[in-house]
């Protein structure tokens, strides 16, 4: 099993209380920590512009700006977004942005891509908010454009949502055929069909029951188009709350509630309860047991998020020391 690490960027209230002038040193310090260790294969950012669990004006740094910064300041880890919203950037332009980042990084960029969901930021930034079907159709057309550009250096598509006519890309990404595509989302009729057609990686429900079900649906789509199911690496995202004892786990949950209460007090109890109910909550032994079950179901890439990462690395250290080796 491989592991990724989300680097805090503010979107989940995870830079609260840190001065903006210090944000980059915190973020880059964690990226360097992951890059110089051997526990994490990748680092990740979110592609959002307004904070959650509500748009309250907290810092939210832009995803692809961070990807390029990490491309220049790390050496080993791959660089992903979970996930880029197709409609926020023209796909031909996005293909060029990703290709430049791939060159800067020496061929370490991954393309996390999805249809998008956060209605408030869509409307606030002037993107409207098309129906789910339209957003998924935009995802499909955009992926086709990106794959053409990364493979051939030129793309032409007369689509319903996107039209490009001889869009050129030079230089090509360093990775042959471009950055690997991570198609995120568990929509069973359309999103997983798009994933079956185009993805090297998927990312969906990480609970054992949900993961098994989405995997079965993906397998059906692969069979329908004649693609080997085994070609696709299946991943999931996890909020990790880890402690050497159950009391330490409870203390971390209490910290999360107190932390969110600083900026979104009405939401803090709900957020804390969401963290508590996550699959990767407990002692190292408990988390290893859960991940072993998930690995047996075919989940071989876990992307981890630690709410306290910008303030306290002890949970990440414990996970890297006692969980990661057990799954490798």
C-alpha positions as CSV (number, residue, x, y, z in Angstrom):
1,X,0.0,0.0,0.0
2,X,1.1,3.5,-0.8
3,X,0.4,6.7,1.2
4,X,-0.1,10.3,0.3
5,X,-0.3,13.3,2.6
6,X,-2.5,16.4,2.3
7,X,-0.6,19.6,3.0
8,X,-2.7,22.2,4.9
9,X,-3.6,25.2,2.7
10,X,-6.3,26.8,4.8
11,X,-9.4,25.3,3.0
12,X,-10.4,23.2,6.0
13,X,-9.6,25.8,8.6
14,X,-6.2,24.3,8.9
15,X,-4.1,27.5,8.9
16,X,-6.3,29.4,11.4
17,X,-4.3,31.6,13.7
18,X,-1.1,31.5,11.6
19,X,-0.1,34.8,10.0
20,X,-0.3,34.8,6.2
21,X,3.4,35.8,6.0
22,X,4.1,32.4,7.7
23,X,1.8,30.2,5.6
24,X,4.4,29.3,3.1
25,X,7.0,28.3,5.6
26,X,4.4,26.0,7.3
27,X,3.2,24.5,4.1
28,X,6.7,24.1,2.6
29,X,8.0,22.7,5.8
30,X,5.5,19.9,5.8
31,X,6.2,19.2,2.1
32,X,9.9,19.0,2.9
33,X,9.1,16.7,5.8
34,X,7.2,14.3,3.5
35,X,9.8,14.6,0.8
36,X,12.8,13.8,3.0
37,X,11.1,10.9,4.7
38,X,10.1,7.6,3.2
39,X,6.5,7.1,4.6
40,X,4.6,9.2,2.0
41,X,4.9,8.7,-1.8
42,X,3.0,11.9,-2.6
43,X,1.7,15.2,-1.3
44,X,-1.7,16.7,-2.1
45,X,-3.6,19.9,-2.2
46,X,-7.3,20.6,-2.6
47,X,-8.7,22.6,-5.6
48,X,-11.0,25.0,-3.8
49,X,-11.3,28.8,-3.4
50,X,-13.8,29.2,-0.5
51,X,-13.3,27.5,2.9
52,X,-15.4,24.7,4.4
53,X,-17.5,23.8,6.3
54,X,-18.8,27.2,5.3
55,X,-17.3,30.1,3.2
56,X,-16.2,32.2,6.2
57,X,-13.3,34.1,4.6
58,X,-10.5,31.9,6.1
59,X,-7.4,31.5,4.0
60,X,-7.6,29.1,1.0
61,X,-4.5,29.0,-1.2
62,X,-4.8,28.2,-4.9
63,X,-4.1,24.6,-5.8
64,X,-2.0,24.9,-9.0
65,X,0.1,27.7,-7.7
66,X,1.0,25.4,-4.8
67,X,1.7,22.5,-7.2
68,X,4.3,24.6,-9.0
69,X,5.8,25.8,-5.8
70,X,6.2,22.2,-4.5
71,X,7.5,21.2,-7.9
72,X,10.4,23.6,-7.4
73,X,11.1,22.8,-3.7
74,X,10.7,19.0,-3.4
75,X,12.7,16.3,-5.1
76,X,11.1,12.9,-4.5
77,X,7.3,12.9,-3.8
78,X,4.8,13.1,-6.6
79,X,2.4,16.0,-6.6
80,X,-1.4,15.7,-6.7
81,X,-4.6,17.6,-6.4
82,X,-7.8,16.1,-4.9
83,X,-9.2,17.2,-7.1
84,X,-8.9,19.8,-9.8
85,X,-12.3,21.0,-10.9
86,X,-12.5,20.8,-14.6
87,X,-14.7,23.8,-15.1
88,X,-12.5,26.2,-13.1
89,X,-9.9,26.3,-16.0
90,X,-10.2,25.8,-19.7
91,X,-8.9,22.2,-20.2
92,X,-6.4,23.1,-22.9
93,X,-5.0,25.8,-20.6
94,X,-5.0,23.3,-17.7
95,X,-3.1,20.8,-19.8
96,X,-0.4,23.4,-20.4
97,X,-0.3,24.4,-16.7
98,X,0.2,20.7,-15.8
99,X,2.8,20.2,-18.4
100,X,4.8,23.1,-17.1
101,X,4.6,21.8,-13.6
102,X,5.7,18.4,-14.8
103,X,8.8,19.9,-16.4
104,X,9.6,21.9,-13.2
105,X,9.2,18.9,-11.0
106,X,11.2,16.5,-13.2
107,X,8.1,14.4,-14.1
108,X,6.3,14.1,-10.7
109,X,2.9,15.7,-11.4
110,X,-0.3,13.8,-11.1
111,X,-3.6,15.1,-12.5
112,X,-6.4,14.7,-10.0
113,X,-9.6,15.8,-11.8
114,X,-13.3,15.8,-11.1
115,X,-16.6,17.4,-12.0
116,X,-16.8,19.7,-9.0
117,X,-19.4,20.1,-6.3
118,X,-19.0,23.2,-4.1
119,X,-21.9,25.3,-5.4
120,X,-21.2,28.4,-3.4
121,X,-17.8,29.0,-4.8
122,X,-18.9,28.1,-8.4
123,X,-21.6,30.8,-8.3
124,X,-19.4,33.3,-6.4
125,X,-16.6,33.0,-9.0
126,X,-19.0,33.4,-11.9
127,X,-19.0,29.8,-13.2
128,X,-22.7,29.3,-12.7
129,X,-23.6,25.8,-11.5
130,X,-24.6,23.4,-14.2
131,X,-26.4,20.2,-13.5
132,X,-24.5,17.1,-12.3
133,X,-24.9,15.6,-15.8
134,X,-23.5,18.7,-17.5
135,X,-20.5,18.9,-15.1
136,X,-19.7,15.2,-15.8
137,X,-20.0,15.8,-19.5
138,X,-17.5,18.7,-19.1
139,X,-15.2,16.4,-17.3
140,X,-15.3,13.8,-20.1
141,X,-14.7,16.3,-22.8
142,X,-11.9,18.1,-20.9
143,X,-10.1,14.8,-20.2
144,X,-10.2,14.0,-23.9
145,X,-8.6,17.4,-24.7
146,X,-5.9,17.0,-22.1
147,X,-5.0,13.5,-23.2
148,X,-4.7,14.7,-26.9
149,X,-2.4,17.6,-25.9
150,X,-0.2,15.5,-23.6
151,X,0.2,12.7,-26.2
152,X,0.2,14.6,-29.5
153,X,1.1,18.1,-28.6
154,X,-2.1,19.4,-30.2
155,X,-5.8,19.0,-29.6
156,X,-9.0,19.5,-31.6
157,X,-12.4,18.8,-30.2
158,X,-15.8,20.2,-31.2
159,X,-17.7,19.3,-28.1
160,X,-20.9,20.4,-26.5
161,X,-19.0,22.2,-23.7
162,X,-15.5,22.8,-25.0
163,X,-14.3,23.6,-28.5
164,X,-10.6,23.7,-29.3
165,X,-9.1,23.8,-32.8
166,X,-5.4,22.9,-33.0
167,X,-4.5,23.9,-29.5
168,X,-0.7,23.4,-29.2
169,X,1.3,22.2,-26.3
170,X,5.1,22.5,-26.2
171,X,7.1,21.1,-24.6
172,X,5.2,17.9,-23.8
173,X,5.2,16.7,-20.2
174,X,8.2,14.7,-19.2
175,X,6.0,11.8,-18.4
176,X,5.1,9.8,-21.5
177,X,1.5,10.5,-22.4
178,X,1.3,13.1,-19.6
179,X,0.6,13.1,-15.9
180,X,-1.4,10.0,-14.6
181,X,-5.1,10.8,-14.4
182,X,-6.8,10.4,-11.0
183,X,-10.6,10.7,-11.6
184,X,-12.3,11.4,-8.4
185,X,-15.9,10.8,-7.5
186,X,-18.2,7.9,-7.0
187,X,-21.2,8.7,-9.3
188,X,-22.1,5.2,-10.4
189,X,-23.8,5.9,-13.7
190,X,-21.5,8.5,-15.2
191,X,-18.4,9.4,-13.2
192,X,-17.2,5.8,-12.7
193,X,-17.9,5.2,-16.4
194,X,-15.6,8.2,-17.3
195,X,-13.0,6.7,-14.9
196,X,-13.3,3.3,-16.5
197,X,-12.5,4.9,-19.9
198,X,-9.7,7.3,-18.9
199,X,-8.3,6.9,-15.4
200,X,-5.1,5.3,-14.2
201,X,-6.3,6.0,-10.6
202,X,-9.7,6.4,-9.0
203,X,-10.6,8.0,-5.7
204,X,-14.0,7.3,-4.0
205,X,-15.7,6.2,-0.7
206,X,-13.1,4.9,1.7
207,X,-15.3,3.0,4.1
208,X,-15.0,-0.8,3.6
209,X,-18.6,-1.2,2.6
210,X,-18.7,1.8,0.3
211,X,-15.3,1.0,-1.2
212,X,-16.4,-2.5,-2.0
213,X,-19.6,-1.3,-3.7
214,X,-18.0,1.4,-5.8
215,X,-15.3,-1.0,-6.8
216,X,-17.9,-3.5,-8.1
217,X,-19.6,-0.7,-10.1
218,X,-16.3,0.3,-11.6
219,X,-15.6,-3.3,-12.5
220,X,-18.9,-3.5,-14.4
221,X,-18.0,-0.3,-16.4
222,X,-14.6,-1.8,-17.2
223,X,-16.1,-5.0,-18.4
224,X,-18.6,-3.1,-20.6
225,X,-15.9,-1.3,-22.4
226,X,-13.4,-4.2,-22.5
227,X,-10.8,-2.6,-20.2
228,X,-8.9,-4.7,-17.6
229,X,-10.2,-3.7,-14.2
230,X,-6.7,-4.4,-12.8
231,X,-5.2,-1.5,-14.8
232,X,-6.9,1.0,-12.4
233,X,-5.4,1.7,-9.0
234,X,-8.2,2.4,-6.5
235,X,-7.6,5.0,-3.8
236,X,-9.5,6.8,-1.0
237,X,-9.0,9.8,1.2
238,X,-8.9,9.5,5.0
239,X,-9.1,11.9,7.9
240,X,-6.6,10.3,10.3
241,X,-7.0,10.8,14.1
242,X,-4.3,8.7,15.7
243,X,-3.1,8.3,19.3
244,X,-1.0,5.8,21.3
245,X,-4.0,5.2,23.5
246,X,-7.8,5.8,23.1
247,X,-7.4,8.7,25.6
248,X,-5.0,10.4,23.2
249,X,-7.4,9.8,20.4
250,X,-10.2,11.5,22.4
251,X,-7.8,14.4,23.1
252,X,-7.2,14.9,19.4
253,X,-11.0,14.9,18.7
254,X,-11.4,17.5,21.5
255,X,-8.7,19.6,20.0
256,X,-10.4,19.5,16.6
257,X,-13.7,20.7,18.1
258,X,-12.0,23.5,20.0
259,X,-10.0,24.5,16.9
260,X,-13.1,24.7,14.6
261,X,-14.9,26.6,17.3
262,X,-12.6,29.5,16.8
263,X,-13.9,30.2,13.3
264,X,-17.1,28.2,12.8
265,X,-18.5,27.6,16.3
266,X,-21.9,26.4,15.2
267,X,-20.3,23.7,13.0
268,X,-17.6,22.6,15.4
269,X,-19.5,19.7,17.1
270,X,-20.7,18.4,13.8
271,X,-17.2,18.5,12.3
272,X,-15.7,16.8,15.4
273,X,-18.2,14.0,15.1
274,X,-17.5,13.5,11.4
275,X,-13.8,13.1,12.3
276,X,-14.7,10.6,15.1
277,X,-16.8,8.4,12.7
278,X,-14.0,8.1,10.1
279,X,-12.5,4.7,9.3
280,X,-8.9,5.7,10.3
281,X,-9.5,6.8,13.9
282,X,-7.8,5.0,16.8
283,X,-4.6,3.5,17.9
284,X,-1.9,2.4,15.4
285,X,-3.0,-1.2,15.9
286,X,-6.7,-0.3,15.2
287,X,-5.8,1.7,12.1
288,X,-3.6,-1.1,10.7
289,X,-6.4,-3.5,11.1
290,X,-8.8,-1.3,9.2
291,X,-6.3,-0.6,6.4
292,X,-5.6,-4.3,6.2
293,X,-9.3,-5.0,5.6
294,X,-9.3,-2.2,2.9
295,X,-6.2,-3.6,1.2
296,X,-7.9,-6.9,1.0
297,X,-10.7,-5.2,-0.8
298,X,-8.3,-3.6,-3.3
299,X,-7.6,-0.2,-1.8
300,X,-3.9,0.2,-2.4
301,X,-3.4,4.0,-2.1
302,X,-4.5,5.9,1.0
303,X,-4.3,9.7,1.0
304,X,-4.2,11.0,4.5
305,X,-5.3,14.2,6.1
306,X,-4.3,15.3,9.6
307,X,-6.3,18.2,10.9
308,X,-3.5,19.3,13.3
309,X,-0.7,19.1,10.8
310,X,0.2,22.8,10.7
311,X,0.5,22.9,14.4
312,X,1.6,19.5,15.6
313,X,3.4,16.7,13.6
314,X,3.3,14.1,16.4
315,X,0.3,12.3,14.8
316,X,1.9,12.2,11.4
317,X,5.1,10.9,13.0
318,X,3.2,8.1,14.8
319,X,1.4,7.1,11.7
320,X,4.6,7.1,9.7
321,X,6.5,5.1,12.3
322,X,3.9,2.5,13.3
323,X,1.2,2.3,10.6
324,X,3.0,2.7,7.2
325,X,5.6,-0.1,7.8
326,X,2.9,-2.6,8.7
327,X,1.1,-2.0,5.4
328,X,4.2,-2.2,3.3
